Amino acid sequence: MDCALFIVSNIDHEVLKKMLYSIASETVKEKVSSYEDFSRFSCKYFTIYIETEDITSIDFVRKV
């Protein structure tokens, strides 16, 4: 199953990637391997790909 998660933050991309890696490591309490400077990390339960490039708009998510 593929899922998409959009995160809007003022935190620097590199800092945010390391924070997400840390959260994943603490949550699964097992080895999480990182690749491509924390742009991809995985464990036996999941793989997370982080794209910080050109996302045109997430306005469809921001319904008030």
Helices and strands as residue ranges (DSSP letters): H 13-28, E 33-35, E 40-42, E 47-49, G 59-61
